[in-house]
């Protein structure tokens, strides 16, 4: 998981790629949990929050472009 500083340095396409990768990871963890094979259930929460962080950065960038 990347820090907010690292995320702010990425461009729009890179942020979208990060979201897609995290969504895939989130799906895999959810399926593992449903099958009873996921020992560390806290990772689901971490992935969900990482997705929210990326969406926040995307919103911040959209606001900056709208001010110009």
Protein Blocks (a to p, Z undefined) as FASTA:
>chain_A
ZZfklmmmpcfklmmmmmmmmmmmmmmmmmmmmnopafblmlmmmmmmmmmmmmmmmmmm
mmmmmmZZ
